[in-house]
Amino acid sequence: MMMVRLNTRHELPQISIRQTQARLDEAAIIQPRTQGNGNRQAQINEGATQPRLTLDSYPSRKAYGFRKAGDLMAEQGQRGLSDVQAAIGRHASEAWSKATTAARRGNDIVQKIKSDIFSEYQARTVFTTAAIPDPQMQGYAGEVVGQPDTGDVTVDIQTEPNARIHYTPGSVETYLQNKGFIRHWVSMDHYDIYA
């Protein structure tokens, strides 16, 4: 008598880590220095800026689907994690249900699997309607900027209590490299271990 075998293959999600080591690029003693030129003349040092207008169209472009890479990656990463969690739970529940009810009389497991597979691939068109936000505009009036320089006839010797150190901190970044999957199929009279 031919036996129907339920085969399952899965691949776990993979999270990758990108790491940058911290490093010390420069360390040196800062020599004392003098400030002041002895006789700096007074100057007005003032000027007028031009009026300007800034336009931010990102909210409008985002409503049409043109997002920044950072926003898109955050959205897709969150969507990937939720899809993986939902798929793992759904497939585990379906597999347990099929394993416990497959041997009952009148339960055509093959027909149920075929109908489940084909129902998942039917196209479902979804239309959403939303208001498109207006671009954000901000105007700036011209203004007088700068500070008058009253001049300087002093000399100041500056010393530093510490050495000059340039330190670059390290970083660790995690990202989802592979979403993973769970697949089920049926074989007759033996388990399909090479699929």
C-alpha positions in Angstrom: 0.0 0.0 0.0 1.4 3.4 -1.0 2.0 5.8 1.9 1.8 9.6 1.5 4.8 11.3 3.2 4.9 14.9 4.2 8.3 16.5 3.5 9.5 19.7 5.1 12.5 21.8 4.3 13.5 24.9 6.1 16.3 27.4 6.4 16.7 29.6 9.4 17.0 33.4 9.1 20.6 34.6 9.2 21.7 37.7 11.0 25.1 39.2 10.0 27.3 41.5 11.9 29.6 44.1 10.4 32.2 45.4 12.9 34.8 48.2 12.8 37.7 48.2 15.3 38.4 51.3 17.3 41.8 52.9 16.7 44.0 55.7 18.0 45.3 57.7 15.0 47.3 60.4 16.6 48.8 61.3 19.9 51.2 64.3 20.3 52.1 67.0 22.8 50.8 70.4 21.8 53.5 73.1 21.9 52.8 76.4 23.6 51.9 79.2 21.1 51.3 82.9 21.1 48.1 84.6 20.0 47.7 88.2 18.9 49.4 90.1 16.2 50.6 93.0 18.4 48.6 95.7 16.5 45.3 94.6 14.8 43.3 97.4 13.5 39.6 97.8 14.3 37.2 96.6 11.5 33.4 96.7 11.1 33.2 93.0 9.8 29.5 93.2 9.1 27.5 92.3 6.0 24.0 91.5 4.8 22.7 88.0 3.9 20.5 87.3 0.9 16.9 86.3 1.5 16.4 82.6 0.8 13.7 80.0 0.4 14.0 76.4 1.4 11.7 73.7 -0.1 11.3 70.2 1.4 9.4 67.9 -1.0 10.4 64.7 0.8 7.0 64.2 2.5 5.3 64.4 -1.0 7.8 62.1 -2.6 7.5 59.6 0.2 3.8 59.5 -0.3 4.4 58.4 -3.9 6.9 55.7 -2.8 10.2 57.6 -3.3 11.8 57.1 0.1 15.3 57.7 1.3 17.5 54.6 1.5 17.5 54.7 5.3 13.7 54.9 5.6 13.3 52.1 3.0 15.8 49.8 4.7 14.3 50.3 8.1 10.8 49.6 6.7 11.9 46.5 4.8 13.9 45.2 7.7 10.9 45.4 10.0 8.7 43.9 7.4 11.1 41.0 6.9 11.3 40.2 10.6 7.5 40.3 10.9 7.0 38.2 7.8 9.5 35.6 9.0 7.8 35.3 12.4 4.3 35.1 10.9 5.4 32.5 8.3 7.2 30.3 10.9 4.1 30.3 13.2 1.7 29.6 10.3 3.8 26.8 8.8 4.3 25.2 12.2 0.6 25.3 13.0 -0.3 23.9 9.5 2.3 21.1 9.8 1.0 20.1 13.3 -2.6 20.1 12.1 -1.7 18.0 9.1 0.3 15.6 11.2 -2.5 15.0 13.7 -5.4 14.8 11.2 -3.8 13.1 8.2 -4.6 9.5 9.2 -8.4 10.0 9.7 -10.8 8.5 7.3 -12.2 10.8 4.7 -9.3 13.3 5.2 -7.8 13.9 1.8 -4.5 15.5 2.8 -3.2 15.7 -0.8 -6.2 17.7 -2.0 -6.0 20.0 1.0 -2.3 20.7 0.4 -3.0 21.4 -3.3 -5.8 23.8 -2.5 -3.6 25.6 0.2 -0.7 26.0 -2.2 -2.8 27.4 -5.1 -4.8 29.7 -2.8 -1.6 31.4 -1.6 -0.6 32.3 -5.1 -3.8 34.0 -6.2 -3.2 37.6 -7.0 -4.9 40.0 -4.6 -4.9 43.6 -5.8 -5.0 46.2 -3.0 -5.8 49.8 -3.6 -5.3 52.5 -0.9 -6.2 56.1 -1.1 -4.3 58.7 0.9 -3.9 62.4 0.8 -0.5 63.6 -0.6 1.1 66.1 1.8 2.1 69.5 0.4 5.8 70.3 0.1 7.1 72.3 3.1 8.4 75.8 2.3 10.2 78.1 4.6 11.3 81.6 3.8 14.1 83.5 5.5 14.5 87.3 5.3 17.9 88.9 4.8 19.7 90.1 7.9 22.8 91.9 9.0 25.4 89.5 10.3 28.9 89.8 11.8 30.4 91.4 14.8 32.6 94.6 14.8 36.2 93.9 15.6 37.6 96.5 18.1 41.2 95.6 17.4 43.9 94.0 19.6 47.3 95.1 20.8 47.9 92.3 23.3 49.9 89.0 23.1 48.6 85.9 24.8 50.6 82.7 25.3 48.5 79.6 25.2 49.5 76.3 26.7 47.5 73.0 26.6 47.3 70.8 29.7 46.7 67.6 27.6 48.2 65.9 24.6 46.4 65.9 21.3 44.7 62.6 20.8 42.7 61.5 17.8 40.5 58.5 18.6 38.2 56.8 16.2 35.5 54.7 18.0 34.6 51.3 16.7 31.1 50.3 15.5 29.0 47.2 15.3 26.1 46.9 12.8 23.7 44.0 12.6 21.5 43.2 9.6 19.3 40.5 8.2 21.3 38.6 5.6 18.8 35.9 4.8 15.0 35.8 5.6 14.9 32.0 5.8 12.0 29.8 4.6 9.8 26.7 5.4 8.5 24.5 2.5 6.2 21.5 2.6 5.6 19.0 -0.2 4.2 15.5 -0.4 6.0 12.4 -1.8 4.6 8.9 -2.2 6.0 5.9 -0.3 9.3 7.5 0.8 10.6 10.7 2.1 12.2 13.0 -0.5 15.5 13.9 1.2 17.2 15.5 -1.8 14.7 18.1 -2.7 
